[in-house]
Amino acid sequence: MIRTFNFSRNWNNKLDCNQFSTIRLRNDYANVLEDVVVCKLTDKKDKRNFRAIIKYIFHFRLKDMTDAMARLDMDLPLSKAKTVLYRMYGKKVKDLNIQQFSFMVLKKIKS
């Protein structure tokens, strides 16, 4: 079964690029190199679906997140990006400070 990555916003207009990043909770069973995923943008003004391949995965904890990762993925400085991640995942995870995340690069599949 193909996994779906939902995007509520097109941060930094990244979904317009052939390759783009996403930061997700670490899940080694679901997020595997070279797997195909469906990317679904659910923004009120922009809805679209397309397929992509996971090309790169880097695991990290929030304390290790860099400003470059935050700006590339969300177009936000590090402190604001961390606030967004706390809002997104704070109720899903017991302790976000020890939770691992995955910084992934996906490549669109041309249809």
C-alpha positions as MATLAB code, in Angstrom:
seq = 'MIRTFNFSRNWNNKLDCNQFSTIRLRNDYANVLEDVVVCKLTDKKDKRNFRAIIKYIFHFRLKDMTDAMARLDMDLPLSKAKTVLYRMYGKKVKDLNIQQFSFMVLKKIKS';
ca = [
       0.000    0.000    0.000;
       1.301    3.439   -0.918;
       1.715    5.823    2.018;
       0.249    9.338    1.860;
       2.086   12.431    3.068;
      -0.430   15.173    3.819;
       0.671   18.790    3.547;
      -1.598   21.435    5.056;
       0.547   24.244    3.602;
       2.948   24.594    0.744;
       5.742   25.957    2.947;
       8.290   27.913    0.944;
       6.444   26.835   -2.247;
       8.511   23.682   -1.991;
       5.874   21.473   -3.579;
       6.381   23.405   -6.814;
       9.927   22.020   -7.063;
      11.002   18.695   -8.573;
      12.679   17.775   -5.260;
      11.619   19.039   -1.856;
      11.993   18.301    1.830;
       9.594   17.256    4.558;
      10.053   16.785    8.289;
       8.056   13.941    9.863;
       8.118   11.855   13.016;
      10.617    9.049   12.574;
       8.939    5.880   11.317;
      11.405    3.342    9.926;
       8.616    0.997    8.806;
       6.723    3.569    6.771;
       9.465    5.889    5.543;
      11.906    3.846    3.485;
      14.424    5.002    0.878;
      13.158    4.618   -2.693;
       9.552    4.038   -1.563;
       6.853    5.780   -3.564;
       4.470    8.033   -1.622;
       1.441   10.102   -2.538;
       1.809   13.768   -1.620;
      -1.492   15.469   -0.915;
      -1.764   19.233   -0.439;
      -4.946   20.143    1.431;
      -4.613   23.925    1.556;
      -7.963   25.707    1.112;
      -6.584   27.680   -1.834;
      -4.487   24.929   -3.391;
      -5.366   21.246   -3.515;
      -3.273   18.748   -5.441;
      -1.964   15.204   -5.401;
       1.149   13.746   -6.945;
       3.512   10.828   -6.433;
       7.111   11.114   -5.246;
      10.023    8.874   -4.297;
      11.868    9.173   -0.965;
      15.467    9.882   -1.996;
      17.126   10.861    1.301;
      16.395   10.402    5.013;
      18.281   12.024    7.888;
      17.179   11.349   11.486;
      17.552   13.995   14.183;
      16.182   15.294   17.471;
      14.814   18.820   17.817;
      17.920   19.918   19.725;
      19.969   18.950   16.650;
      17.782   20.674   14.070;
      19.676   23.380   12.199;
      18.583   26.766   10.980;
      19.317   25.625    7.416;
      16.920   22.659    7.771;
      14.204   24.942    9.146;
      14.605   27.544    6.421;
      14.755   25.003    3.581;
      11.763   23.033    4.790;
       9.460   25.743    6.186;
      11.018   29.073    5.217;
      11.148   29.895    8.938;
      13.982   30.616   11.347;
      14.848   27.737   13.655;
      12.924   28.941   16.731;
       9.681   29.422   14.778;
      10.063   26.093   12.970;
      10.407   24.316   16.309;
       7.240   26.056   17.517;
       5.401   24.757   14.444;
       6.639   21.209   15.085;
       5.515   21.442   18.729;
       2.051   22.516   17.541;
       1.881   19.747   14.940;
       3.153   16.865   17.054;
       2.982   17.963   20.706;
      -0.204   16.023   21.468;
       0.857   12.942   19.484;
       4.162   12.373   21.257;
       4.892   12.089   24.974;
       8.227   13.968   24.890;
       9.208   15.842   21.743;
      12.663   16.519   23.159;
      13.618   12.846   22.899;
      11.451   12.000   19.867;
      13.379   11.486   16.657;
      12.311   13.171   13.451;
      13.161   12.421    9.843;
      14.267   15.114    7.429;
      13.482   13.640    4.036;
      14.050   14.696    0.463;
      11.445   13.540   -2.027;
      11.594   13.616   -5.824;
       8.434   14.043   -7.855;
       7.519   11.300  -10.274;
       6.664   12.834  -13.621;
       3.391   11.517  -14.940;
];
